[in-house]
């Protein structure tokens, strides 16, 4: 079996198993192992062993368990409640203020959790009783909450960015910083959409009870722990004081001190955070070991070189290629989770995009936004299932509520494609 045939068979076999319901790690590992043996012979078995060894001892992976621990430690505190409380007071007299407060609260929580699902759960459990007490339209309110969840991986630190950086050999520090401006801009757009919808139709989000200015300023006293965590992580990376790995360690130390002294966390909470961190990282590493061997088989072919040569020959405009790649990922996002899509596409898309002369950091931001849009698109949107279980709403209601915000997300993705400097401005200042 020649290398090109091996890559095509490997891709097709993996898609077949995924559609059959086989877990991603087994789908990738089984097909890659069989096809690799047929294409490379017994040397493929040696490669599987060395792949496992190199993946587990690769230093570029160290930010992943550290930032996962950071998120799990944060989940043991009430930082989410404090942030939502402050945002709620400042937007108390604004139509749809509670929904906008949830989005902005998720933006702040994203700076530590780095996970869409974790961000939604952290803010959703606090916001839901307030939505009901103030007679908000629940599909509208939960739709805003789901849309705000995409800020989790976009505003650093981000698990998706770490995985992309390792797979694409991209600079993680610059990728983290590149997500800041797009993340803040997207938070403003989503919160603005929530306010605009409630302004046009007041029954969606009635104005809450008025709050005095004294209460508003007083609520900021509970936000300072999160500010300290954000400054410790992003400030140390941007200033060049620490690498992303070191910044994660600093963030974990700061959160642990705050959790013990300010939030009264004890041994039980610490052990729960450590256990959850171990389980999450083991799952991700198992998938990535299989994916690494899959990328090796695909990389041994000349499919990506052929695609790059065809585009470079002038058959397709380069910006048209980027939009086509984004469309492919959006369609895949309707049926697969973000990590699976990255496993499938990064070995093909990264050489193609870099061959066209585009920045790898910018591509990482596009990937992050695209992967999170996939979490909201039916029929397989993971966050829709999480919300259905958590908020006890029907899938149709969730889709109807999230649709206006999904339009904003798609327009935002187009903006990121057309204006790369939105993402690359801050990283350019690090040079």
C-alpha positions as CSV (number, residue, x, y, z in Angstrom):
1,X,0.0,0.0,0.0
2,X,1.5,3.4,-1.1
3,X,1.6,6.3,1.3
4,X,-1.2,8.3,-0.4
5,X,-3.6,5.3,-0.4
6,X,-2.7,4.7,3.2
7,X,-3.6,8.3,4.2
8,X,-7.0,8.1,2.3
9,X,-7.9,4.7,3.8
10,X,-6.9,5.9,7.3
11,X,-9.1,9.0,7.0
12,X,-12.0,7.1,5.6
13,X,-11.8,4.2,8.1
14,X,-11.6,6.6,11.0
15,X,-14.7,8.5,9.8
16,X,-16.6,5.3,9.4
17,X,-15.8,4.2,13.0
18,X,-16.7,7.6,14.4
19,X,-20.1,7.6,12.6
20,X,-20.6,4.1,13.9
21,X,-20.3,5.5,17.5
22,X,-16.8,4.2,18.3
23,X,-15.0,6.6,20.8
24,X,-12.5,8.9,19.1
25,X,-9.4,7.4,20.7
26,X,-10.2,3.9,19.6
27,X,-11.3,5.0,16.2
28,X,-8.0,6.8,15.5
29,X,-5.8,4.3,17.2
30,X,-7.3,1.1,15.7
31,X,-7.4,2.4,12.1
32,X,-4.0,4.1,12.3
33,X,-2.4,1.0,13.7
34,X,-3.8,-1.4,11.1
35,X,-3.2,1.0,8.1
36,X,0.3,1.8,9.4
37,X,1.2,-1.8,9.6
38,X,0.0,-2.5,6.1
39,X,1.9,0.6,4.7
40,X,5.1,0.5,6.7
41,X,5.4,-3.1,7.9
42,X,6.7,-4.0,11.3
43,X,8.4,-0.7,11.8
44,X,4.9,0.8,12.3
45,X,4.7,-1.1,15.6
46,X,8.0,0.5,16.8
47,X,6.6,3.8,15.8
48,X,3.5,3.3,17.9
49,X,5.7,2.6,21.0
50,X,7.9,5.6,20.3
51,X,4.9,7.8,19.7
52,X,3.5,6.9,23.1
53,X,6.9,7.6,24.8
54,X,7.5,10.9,23.0
55,X,4.0,12.2,23.6
56,X,4.1,11.4,27.4
57,X,7.5,13.0,27.8
58,X,7.1,16.0,25.4
59,X,7.7,19.2,27.4
60,X,5.3,21.2,25.2
61,X,2.5,19.3,26.8
62,X,3.2,20.5,30.3
63,X,0.9,23.6,30.2
64,X,-2.1,21.3,29.7
65,X,-2.2,19.5,33.1
66,X,-1.2,22.7,34.8
67,X,-4.0,24.8,33.3
68,X,-6.5,22.0,33.8
69,X,-5.5,21.9,37.5
70,X,-6.0,25.7,37.6
71,X,-9.6,25.3,36.2
72,X,-10.4,22.6,38.6
73,X,-9.1,24.6,41.6
74,X,-11.2,27.6,40.4
75,X,-14.3,25.3,40.3
76,X,-13.9,24.7,44.0
77,X,-14.4,28.4,44.8
78,X,-17.3,30.9,44.4
79,X,-15.4,33.2,42.0
80,X,-18.1,32.7,39.4
81,X,-20.9,33.7,41.8
82,X,-19.0,36.9,42.8
83,X,-18.3,37.9,39.2
84,X,-21.9,37.4,38.2
85,X,-23.1,39.3,41.2
86,X,-21.0,42.3,40.3
87,X,-22.0,42.3,36.7
88,X,-25.7,41.9,37.6
89,X,-25.6,45.0,39.8
90,X,-23.8,47.2,37.2
91,X,-26.4,46.2,34.5
92,X,-29.4,46.1,36.8
93,X,-31.4,48.8,34.9
94,X,-30.5,47.6,31.4
95,X,-33.0,45.5,29.4
96,X,-31.7,42.0,29.3
97,X,-29.1,43.0,31.9
98,X,-29.0,39.6,33.6
99,X,-28.3,37.8,30.3
100,X,-25.6,40.3,29.4
101,X,-24.2,40.0,32.9
102,X,-23.9,36.2,32.4
103,X,-22.0,36.7,29.1
104,X,-19.6,39.2,30.7
105,X,-19.2,37.0,33.7
106,X,-18.3,34.1,31.4
107,X,-15.7,36.3,29.7
108,X,-14.0,36.9,33.1
109,X,-14.2,33.3,34.1
110,X,-12.8,32.3,30.7
111,X,-9.5,33.9,31.7
112,X,-9.0,31.1,34.2
113,X,-11.2,28.1,33.3
114,X,-10.3,27.9,29.6
115,X,-13.1,25.5,28.9
116,X,-16.5,26.2,27.3
117,X,-18.5,23.6,29.2
118,X,-16.8,24.5,32.6
119,X,-17.5,28.2,32.0
120,X,-21.2,27.5,31.2
121,X,-21.7,25.3,34.2
122,X,-19.9,27.7,36.5
123,X,-22.0,30.7,35.5
124,X,-25.2,28.9,34.6
125,X,-25.9,27.4,38.0
126,X,-25.6,30.9,39.5
127,X,-27.6,32.7,36.8
128,X,-30.5,30.3,36.3
129,X,-32.3,31.2,39.6
130,X,-31.9,34.9,38.8
131,X,-33.4,34.4,35.4
132,X,-36.4,32.6,36.9
133,X,-36.9,35.1,39.7
134,X,-36.9,38.0,37.3
135,X,-39.2,36.2,34.8
136,X,-36.8,36.0,31.9
137,X,-37.6,34.1,28.8
138,X,-35.6,31.0,29.5
139,X,-34.7,30.0,25.9
140,X,-33.4,33.5,25.3
141,X,-31.5,33.6,28.6
142,X,-29.9,30.2,28.3
143,X,-29.1,30.9,24.6
144,X,-27.1,33.9,25.7
145,X,-25.4,31.7,28.4
146,X,-24.5,29.1,25.8
147,X,-23.1,31.6,23.4
148,X,-21.0,33.3,26.1
149,X,-19.5,29.9,26.8
150,X,-17.5,30.0,23.6
151,X,-15.4,32.7,25.4
152,X,-14.0,29.9,27.6
153,X,-11.4,28.6,25.1
154,X,-11.0,31.9,23.2
155,X,-9.8,34.1,26.2
156,X,-6.6,32.4,27.4
157,X,-5.6,30.1,28.9
158,X,-7.3,27.6,26.6
159,X,-7.1,23.8,26.3
160,X,-7.9,24.0,22.6
161,X,-5.1,26.5,22.0
162,X,-2.7,24.2,23.9
163,X,-3.6,21.2,21.8
164,X,-3.4,23.3,18.5
165,X,0.0,24.7,19.5
166,X,1.4,21.2,20.1
167,X,-0.1,19.7,16.9
168,X,0.8,22.6,14.7
169,X,4.1,23.5,16.4
170,X,2.8,27.0,17.0
171,X,4.1,29.5,19.7
172,X,1.7,29.0,22.6
173,X,2.6,32.3,24.4
174,X,1.7,34.3,21.3
175,X,-1.4,32.2,20.7
176,X,-2.6,32.9,24.3
177,X,-2.1,36.6,23.9
178,X,-3.7,36.6,20.4
179,X,-7.0,35.5,22.0
180,X,-7.3,38.5,24.3
181,X,-8.6,41.2,21.9
182,X,-10.9,38.9,19.9
183,X,-12.2,37.5,23.2
184,X,-13.0,40.9,24.6
185,X,-14.6,42.0,21.3
186,X,-16.7,38.9,21.1
187,X,-17.9,39.3,24.7
188,X,-19.0,42.9,23.9
189,X,-20.8,41.8,20.8
190,X,-22.7,38.9,22.5
191,X,-23.6,41.1,25.5
192,X,-24.8,43.8,23.2
193,X,-26.9,41.3,21.2
194,X,-28.6,40.2,24.5
195,X,-29.4,43.8,25.4
196,X,-30.6,44.6,21.9
197,X,-33.0,41.7,21.8
198,X,-34.5,42.6,25.2
199,X,-34.8,46.2,24.1
200,X,-36.7,45.2,21.0
201,X,-38.9,42.7,22.9
202,X,-38.9,43.6,26.7
203,X,-40.7,40.4,27.6
204,X,-37.5,38.5,26.9
205,X,-35.6,40.1,29.6
206,X,-37.4,42.6,31.9
207,X,-35.4,45.2,33.8
208,X,-34.3,44.0,37.2
209,X,-34.7,46.0,40.4
210,X,-32.6,49.1,40.6
211,X,-29.4,49.1,42.5
212,X,-27.7,52.0,44.2
213,X,-24.2,53.2,43.1
214,X,-22.9,52.3,46.5
215,X,-24.0,48.7,46.0
216,X,-22.4,48.6,42.5
217,X,-19.0,49.8,43.7
218,X,-19.2,47.6,46.8
219,X,-19.8,44.5,44.5
220,X,-16.3,45.1,43.0
221,X,-14.7,44.1,46.2
222,X,-15.4,40.4,45.5
223,X,-13.9,40.6,42.0
224,X,-10.3,41.3,43.0
225,X,-9.3,37.6,43.3
226,X,-10.1,37.0,39.6
227,X,-8.2,40.1,38.6
228,X,-5.1,38.9,40.5
229,X,-5.3,35.5,38.7
230,X,-5.6,37.2,35.3
231,X,-2.7,39.5,35.9
232,X,-0.6,36.7,37.3
233,X,-1.1,34.6,34.2
234,X,-1.5,36.9,31.2
235,X,0.7,39.7,32.7
236,X,3.7,37.3,33.2
237,X,3.4,35.9,29.6
238,X,2.9,39.3,28.0
239,X,5.8,40.9,29.9
240,X,8.1,38.0,29.0
241,X,8.7,37.1,32.6
242,X,7.4,33.6,32.3
243,X,6.7,31.0,29.7
244,X,3.1,29.7,29.4
245,X,4.0,26.7,31.5
246,X,5.6,28.8,34.2
247,X,2.6,31.2,34.1
248,X,0.3,28.3,34.6
249,X,2.3,27.3,37.7
250,X,2.1,30.8,39.0
251,X,-1.6,30.9,38.4
252,X,-2.1,27.6,40.2
253,X,-0.2,28.9,43.2
254,X,-2.1,32.1,43.3
255,X,-5.5,30.3,43.0
256,X,-4.5,27.8,45.6
257,X,-3.6,30.6,48.1
258,X,-6.8,32.5,47.4
259,X,-8.9,29.3,47.6
260,X,-7.5,28.4,51.0
261,X,-7.3,31.8,52.6
262,X,-10.3,33.6,51.0
263,X,-12.7,30.9,50.0
264,X,-12.0,28.4,52.8
265,X,-11.1,25.5,50.6
266,X,-9.9,22.5,52.6
267,X,-8.3,19.0,51.8
268,X,-11.5,17.6,50.4
269,X,-11.8,20.3,47.8
270,X,-8.1,20.1,46.9
271,X,-8.3,16.3,46.5
272,X,-11.4,16.6,44.3
273,X,-9.6,19.1,42.0
274,X,-6.6,16.9,41.7
275,X,-8.7,13.8,40.9
276,X,-10.7,15.7,38.2
277,X,-7.5,17.0,36.7
278,X,-5.9,13.6,36.5
279,X,-9.0,12.1,34.8
280,X,-9.4,14.9,32.3
281,X,-5.7,14.9,31.3
282,X,-5.6,11.1,30.9
283,X,-8.5,11.2,28.5
284,X,-7.0,13.9,26.4
285,X,-3.5,12.3,26.3
286,X,-5.0,9.0,25.2
287,X,-6.7,10.7,22.3
288,X,-3.5,12.7,21.4
289,X,-1.3,9.6,21.4
290,X,-3.6,8.0,18.8
291,X,-3.8,11.3,16.9
292,X,-0.1,11.7,16.7
293,X,0.3,8.4,14.9
294,X,-2.6,9.3,12.6
295,X,-0.8,12.6,11.7
296,X,2.4,10.6,11.0
297,X,0.6,8.5,8.4
298,X,-1.1,11.4,6.8
299,X,2.2,13.4,6.8
300,X,4.0,10.6,5.0
301,X,1.8,11.2,2.0
302,X,2.1,14.1,-0.4
303,X,-1.6,15.0,-0.2
304,X,-1.0,18.3,1.5
305,X,1.8,19.2,-0.9
306,X,-0.6,18.5,-3.8
307,X,-3.3,20.7,-2.3
308,X,-0.9,23.5,-1.7
309,X,0.5,23.3,-5.2
310,X,-3.0,23.3,-6.7
311,X,-4.0,26.4,-4.8
312,X,-0.7,28.2,-5.5
313,X,-1.1,27.6,-9.2
314,X,-3.9,30.1,-9.1
315,X,-7.0,27.9,-9.3
316,X,-8.4,29.3,-6.0
317,X,-7.8,32.7,-4.4
318,X,-6.0,32.3,-1.1
319,X,-8.7,34.1,1.0
320,X,-11.3,31.9,-0.7
321,X,-9.3,28.8,0.5
322,X,-9.5,30.1,4.1
323,X,-13.3,30.6,3.9
324,X,-13.6,27.1,2.4
325,X,-11.6,25.6,5.3
326,X,-13.8,27.4,7.8
327,X,-16.9,26.1,6.1
328,X,-15.6,22.6,6.2
329,X,-14.9,22.9,9.9
330,X,-18.4,24.4,10.6
331,X,-20.0,21.4,8.8
332,X,-17.8,18.9,10.7
333,X,-18.8,20.7,13.9
334,X,-22.4,19.7,13.4
335,X,-21.4,16.0,13.8
336,X,-18.0,15.9,15.7
337,X,-16.4,17.4,18.8
338,X,-13.6,20.0,18.5
339,X,-10.7,17.6,19.3
340,X,-11.8,15.1,16.7
341,X,-12.1,17.9,14.1
342,X,-8.6,19.0,15.0
343,X,-7.2,15.5,14.6
344,X,-8.8,15.2,11.2
345,X,-7.9,18.6,9.8
346,X,-4.7,20.0,11.3
347,X,-2.4,17.6,9.4
348,X,-4.0,18.8,6.2
349,X,-4.9,22.4,6.9
350,X,-1.8,23.7,8.7
351,X,0.7,22.9,5.8
352,X,-1.8,24.3,3.3
353,X,-2.4,27.6,5.2
354,X,1.3,28.2,6.0
355,X,2.2,27.4,2.4
356,X,-0.1,30.2,1.4
357,X,1.9,32.5,3.6
358,X,-0.6,33.0,6.5
359,X,0.3,33.3,10.1
360,X,0.0,30.2,12.3
361,X,-1.1,32.2,15.3
362,X,-4.0,33.7,13.4
363,X,-5.0,30.3,12.2
364,X,-5.0,29.1,15.8
365,X,-7.5,31.8,16.8
366,X,-9.7,30.8,13.8
367,X,-9.6,27.2,14.8
368,X,-10.6,28.1,18.4
369,X,-13.6,30.2,17.3
370,X,-14.6,27.5,14.8
371,X,-14.4,24.6,17.3
372,X,-16.6,26.5,19.8
373,X,-19.2,27.3,17.1
374,X,-19.4,23.6,16.6
375,X,-20.4,23.1,20.2
376,X,-23.6,25.1,19.5
377,X,-24.6,23.6,16.1
378,X,-27.1,20.8,16.0
379,X,-27.4,17.8,15.8
380,X,-24.3,17.0,17.8
381,X,-23.5,20.3,19.6
382,X,-22.1,19.2,23.0
383,X,-23.1,22.4,24.8
384,X,-26.7,21.9,23.7
385,X,-26.7,18.5,25.4
386,X,-25.1,20.0,28.5
387,X,-27.7,22.7,28.7
388,X,-30.5,20.3,28.1
389,X,-29.5,18.3,31.1
390,X,-28.6,21.3,33.3
391,X,-31.5,23.6,32.6
392,X,-34.2,21.1,31.7
393,X,-35.2,22.7,28.4
394,X,-36.1,21.0,25.1
395,X,-33.6,20.9,22.3
396,X,-35.8,23.0,20.0
397,X,-36.1,25.7,22.6
398,X,-32.3,25.7,23.1
399,X,-31.7,26.0,19.4
400,X,-34.3,28.8,19.0
401,X,-32.7,30.7,21.9
402,X,-29.1,30.3,20.7
403,X,-29.7,31.0,17.0
404,X,-29.4,34.9,17.1
405,X,-26.2,34.6,19.1
406,X,-24.9,31.9,16.6
407,X,-25.4,34.4,13.8
408,X,-23.1,36.9,15.8
409,X,-20.5,34.1,16.2
410,X,-20.5,33.3,12.4
411,X,-20.2,37.0,11.6
412,X,-17.4,37.3,14.1
413,X,-15.6,34.4,12.4
414,X,-15.8,36.2,9.1
415,X,-14.4,39.4,10.7
416,X,-11.5,37.4,12.1
417,X,-10.8,36.0,8.6
418,X,-10.9,39.4,6.9
419,X,-9.1,41.4,9.6
420,X,-6.2,39.2,10.9
421,X,-4.7,42.2,12.8
422,X,-7.5,42.0,15.4
423,X,-5.9,38.8,16.6
424,X,-2.3,39.6,15.8
425,X,-2.0,43.1,17.2
426,X,-1.0,42.2,20.7
427,X,1.4,39.3,19.7
428,X,3.1,41.8,17.4
429,X,4.0,44.0,20.4
430,X,5.7,41.0,22.1
431,X,8.5,41.0,19.6
